[in-house]
Each structure stands twice: as C-alpha cells, then as structure tokens.
Amino acid sequence: NTKSVPVAALTKMAKLSLIIDDWMTVYDLDATAIQCWTSMEEHFGVVPCTVMSMMSEGLFSSACETDVAGTVSMHALALASQTPSFLLDWNNNYGDDPDKCVCFHCSNLPKSAFGNDTRMDYQEIIAGSVGKENTYGTLYGRIQPGPFTYCRASTVDVEGRIAAYVGEGEFTADPLETFGGFGVARIPNLQGLLTHICNNGFEHHVAGNRSQVARVLDEAFGVYLDWDVYRHEG
C-alpha cells in the first residue's frame, strides 16, 4: 500500500532500484550491505528500504547500515532455506516474560515476512533530522507468527577469527503496537542467549528467516568453514 507516499518519491525509488539491479548484474553480486542513512536521504531524498526489501525477497539479501557481517548471515539463511531473510535489532523486553522480546527494524523486511497489513511510509526515526519529505520508502508491518531461525556471524578482529551463533524460536501473535517492521519473538532460554551475545561482543543486529535451518548453518559454519559456532538450545 503506497497511498501515503508521493509519486516523486516512488519514482526515485524506481530509479535507485534499476541502477542497483544493473550494478549487481555487471559485477555478478549476490548480496549487498547498504549505507542507508543519512547521506542518501540528504542527497537523493528517499530511504532505500523498499529497494532493499525487493532484493531480499528475490534472495539477493540486502542488509542495513553497511552491515557486511549481517549480509553474510542473511545470505547464509537464504541459501539454506531458499526463502527470504531479514535483518532485525534485538530490541525491547516483552513484558515480564524472560523468553520473549521485541525484534524490530525501521524497516526493509522482505514482503513475504509480513502479514497482510503492510504499507509503505516515511522513516520516523530520522525524519526529525533530514525532514519527513526525504524519508519515504520504509515499510511498516508485523512479521507473521510462526517458526524462525536466527543467525549472526561476526569478526573477532583482535584474534583473527570469525564467530557465529545460530538457533531457532518463533514469532508470536502477542499484542504489540509500534512502527517499522516488528515481531514478538519467543526463544527458549532467551536470557542465556543474550548473555552469550553480550559476553562475546556480538552486535545488536541479528539475521532471521521464517524457516528451521539452525542445524544446517551449525554444520556449514562449524564443520566446513571452521568458524567458532555457538548453537543455542532451550
């Protein structure tokens, strides 16, 4: 639903999409990490969220905030499941339930991640600094309830190695009102997972996919790539 978006902004997004598609074809690229704010809004006048969403929907995973390791995580999930991946923030607690949390981005989630009530609008977080008229193109909607796999790869620079964690949980139908792309995630022993993330310096971004492929990624990362992998169990 694009009824809230000016035609000029839709045209800019179409132009951006065409240029990125051509660039990826010329250089034979499978995935991207895009510097999504604030230079694009200041100099071109839209957010790239919808364009990134369309790429991820086509299994050309595209991660926010130039998060290259996030792109790797998304792409691994997409290869394992052959379904679109997305990038989220580990965000708020959900009430007093220690195994539930809010996962959120502002957002560029692929269309198939959402339910039916989805729309394109402006990016509320950065509109205050660059102007609402320069931030159209973000996606609002709730992630459909159901199982999902989460994954994060990251470089441990001072030790010259790559580490990752993987696991499975579910998105629930618990009530939540917010903006962007969001869902309430339930993960067994979530507090143990968060402890591992913090103690090992992983970023706040996590890749997700509406599938159950944690075992596949555990084997691919740990056995074939020889990364340090933590597979979270309940």
Secondary structure, DSSP 8 states (H G I E B T S, - for coil): --TTS-HHHHHHHHHHHHHHHHHHHHTT-S-EE---SSHHHHHTSS-SHHHHHHHHHTT--EESTT-HHHHHHHHHHHHHHSS-EEEEEEEEE-TT-TTEEEEEESS---GGGB-S--EEEE-HHHHHHH-GGG-EEEEEEEB-SEEEEEEEEEEEGGGTEEEEEEEEEEEE------SSEEEEEE-TTHHHHHHHHHHTT--SEEEEESS--HHHHHHIIIIIS--EEEE---
